[in-house]
Structures are given as structure tokens and as C-alpha cells.
């Protein structure tokens, strides 16, 4: 296991996940967690994805990764 977290990771994810979290309906099991995450994201300023390198692991979640044609090794 290794820590692949980036200092700007939450700033990059904020504009992508906020609209999704706001869609969680009141009264559902996920509503309280969505509100908690939205409050947590208030601590971060949003930034664009253009600053994330194309070989970053974060790109696997936001799109634009250079990893293409991946095949699992067969032994």
C-alpha cells in the first residue's frame, strides 16, 4: 500500500462531486452522508482538472488518463 494522495486532490474533485452530492434525495439513507461531505468540501477552493498530470492516478477518476488498452497479465 502507498499513499497516492495529492495536495490538490480535493480541490480538483470538488466541482465534480458537489453537483452529484446535491442530487441525493432527502429522507434517503445517503442524505446525511452527502450533507456531511458537502460541509467537508466547503473547506476547499475548487480548481480545474487541467492542472492534473495525464499520468496521475487521480486521472483514473476524473478522466483523461494516458492508461489505455490495459490488459490483465495472464500467467
C-alpha positions in Angstrom: 0.0 0.0 0.0 1.2 3.5 -0.8 -0.3 6.9 -0.2 -1.1 8.4 -3.6 -3.0 11.4 -2.3 -2.2 14.8 -3.8 -2.4 18.1 -2.0 -4.8 19.5 -4.6 -6.9 16.3 -5.0 -10.0 17.5 -3.0 -9.8 20.9 -4.8 -10.0 19.1 -8.1 -12.7 16.7 -7.1 -14.9 19.4 -5.5 -16.6 20.8 -8.7 -17.1 17.3 -10.0 -18.7 15.8 -6.9 -20.7 18.7 -5.5 -23.5 18.5 -8.1 -23.8 14.8 -7.5 -24.0 15.1 -3.8 -26.7 17.8 -4.1 -28.8 15.3 -6.0 -29.2 12.9 -3.1 -32.8 13.0 -2.0 -33.9 14.0 1.5 -35.1 11.0 3.5 -32.7 8.5 1.9 -30.0 6.6 3.8 -27.3 8.5 1.9 -28.7 12.0 2.6 -26.9 12.6 5.9 -23.6 11.4 4.5 -24.0 13.6 1.4 -24.6 16.6 3.6 -21.6 15.8 5.7 -19.4 15.5 2.6 -20.7 18.8 1.3 -19.8 20.5 4.6 -16.4 19.0 4.4 -15.8 20.2 0.8 -16.6 23.8 2.0 -13.0 23.9 3.3 -11.6 23.6 -0.2 -11.4 26.0 -3.1 -12.3 24.4 -6.5 -9.8 24.1 -9.2 -9.9 22.8 -12.7 -8.7 19.4 -14.0 -6.2 21.0 -16.4 -3.6 21.1 -13.7 -3.6 17.3 -13.0 -0.9 15.5 -15.0 -2.2 12.9 -17.5 -0.2 10.1 -15.8 -1.7 10.9 -12.3 -3.7 8.2 -10.5 -6.3 10.9 -10.0 -6.9 10.9 -13.7 -8.4 7.4 -13.4 -11.3 9.0 -11.5 -11.7 12.3 -13.4 -10.9 11.1 -16.9 -8.1 11.9 -19.3 -5.6 9.2 -18.2 -2.8 8.0 -20.5 -3.6 4.5 -19.5 -5.3 2.9 -22.5 -5.6 -0.6 -23.8 -5.0 -2.1 -20.4 -4.9 -5.9 -20.2 -4.6 -8.1 -17.2 -1.5 -10.3 -17.3 -2.2 -13.9 -17.9 0.1 -16.4 -16.1 
